[in-house]
Amino acid sequence: MENFRRESDLLGELLVPADAYYGVQTQRAIENFRISGQYLFSYPELIRGLAFVKKAAALTNYELGLLNEELFLKITETCDELINGKMHDQFPIDMIQGGAGTSVNMNANEVIANRVLEKMGKNRGDYQFCSPNDHINLSQSTNDAYPTAIKLALLQMNETLVDKVKKIVLAFREKGEEFQDVIKMGRTQLQDAVPMTLGQEFEAFAATLEEDIEKLNNNANLFVEVNMGATAIGTGLNAPLGYAERCAGNLAEITGYPIVSAPNLVEATPDTGSYVIYSSAMKRLAVKLSKICNDLRLLSSGPRSGFYEINLPPMQPGSSIMPGKVNPVIPEVVNQVCYKVIGNDLTVTFAAEAGQLQLNVMEPVLSHAIMENNQFLCNALDTLREKCINGITANREVCLNMVRNSIGIVTALNPYIGYKNATHIAKEALETGNSVYNLVLEHQLLTREQLDDILDPRKMLQPHKL
C-alpha cells in the first residue's frame, strides 16, 4: 500500500500509483479501456496539443481574473514541460475509449495538477490547492478542450507528412532526370501504346504526388477553427464573456498557428467535417502511392519473364524454397500501408456520421484513425524513398529493344499511311512476328528514309509538325 495513494471521484475511491502524476479518472480509464494497444504517449503531438490548450486556457483565465498568479505561472511551466516532451509516459490510456474524450482531458488535467502541486511543495492528490477540475479545466469542457487538442495535433502531424511527401517527390524527380534519355514503351491497359522515356514516367510519379502537398495543406487549414469557450454544447455555460475569442487568440500566439474561434460554437462542437475532408486527402495520397508501387513492381518484374525495365534494390531473399528469388518487398509493404489508410478513412467516415445532436462521441476512434494514418504514411514514404527509389537502376537495352520490337509504334504512322493501313500492318505484324518497320517497306507504304524519320523514337516523345 505504500506504493499507492487513495483518490476518489463520483464512483468512489480507487488506488493510484503513488509516483504517478495522473489520478483517479486516468486510473479508471487504464482499467476500463484495454482496446487497441496504442496509447496517448504513442502520439506526442496530441500530448503537446493538450498542453497548448491548457496553457492558453490558463493564460485566458488569468487575464480575466479567474486564476491567481502563482497557479497561472506554475500551470504554464508545467504545460511547457509537456510541450518539450517531458512526462509523456504519464499518458498511458488507450487511444480508443468511450466517453467522448473525457479520459484524455482528465488525464491532462490530473498530470498538470499533480505536477503543479509538486512545484508548490504539496503532495500529489492534494487537490484543494490545485484541482484538475476547478483550476486546470477552468472555463473548459472536454467537448471543447479535447477536439481543439486533436486539431492542434493534426496541424503538427500534417507538417511532418508534407515534409515526407516533399522528400519523395524530390527523389522521383532526381530519378526522372537520371532516366531522361532511356527510351521505353508506354503502355495502356497493359498493352503496348507509344514510346516515352523512363524519365517521363518517373517525373510523372513526382508530379502526381506533388499535387497532394497543396491538398493536404489546404485541408489541414480547416483545423485552425476551434471551439474553445463552447464548454459542453456550444452555449458557453461556465465560461466568462469574451473567453472564446481571447482563448483562440492566445492559442494562436502560443502555437504559431492562425487559430480562430468558430463563428457558431453550437455548430462547431459536434462538427467533424474538417476531419472527414482531411482524411480524404490522406486517402487520395494513399491511392496514388499504391498505384505507383504497383507500377514499380510491374516495371521490375522478371528478371527473365517480366518487364524487367528497372531494377529495385535487393533487400532480402525472396523465398524459402526458390533459390535466387528476390521480391519487391518495399513496394509491397507500402501497398499494404495504403490499404490500411484507405480502410481507416472509412472508419473516419462512419465515426463522423455517428455524431448525434450536440456532440460526436466517436472522436476517439476518428482521431486515432487519422493519426495512425499519418504515422503509417510518414514511415512508408521514408521507407520507399530510402530503401527503394534512391537505389533504382534502369535496364536501358531492355527498354530500347521493347520499343524496336513493339507493334505500338505503328500509331506514329497513322498520319502518314492512314488508320486502315496502320491497322493491317499491326495485325500482320502480330500474326507473323515480322516487325512493323519491315512490313511497311514490303507493302511500299513509305520509303526507308521516310520511315526512319517518322519512327525515330525520340521524335515520338512530344508533339511535332506533320
Secondary structure, DSSP 8 states (H G I E B T S, - for coil): -TTEEEEEETTEEEEEETT-SS-HHHHHHHHH---SS-BGGG-HHHHHHHHHHHHHHHHHHHHTTSS-HHHHHHHHHHHHHHHTTTTGGG--SBSS-SSTTHHHHHHHHHHHHHHHHHHTT--TT-TTTS-IIIIITTT--HHHHHHHHHHHHHHHHHHHHHHHHHHHHHHHHHHHHHTTT-EEEEEETTEEEEEEEHHHHHHHHHHHHHHHHHHHHHHHGGGGEE-TT-TTTSS-TTS-TTHHHHHHHHHHHHHSS--EE-S-HHHHTT--HHHHHHHHHHHHHHHHHHHHHHHHHHHT--SSSS---EE----SB--SSSTT-B--HHHHHHHHHHHHHHHHHHHHHHHHHT-BTTB-TTHHHHHHHHHHHHHHHHHHHHHHHHHTGGG-EE-HHHHHHHHHT-SGGGGGGHHHH-HHHHHHHHHHHHHH---HHHHHHHTTSS-HHHHHHHT-GGGGSS----
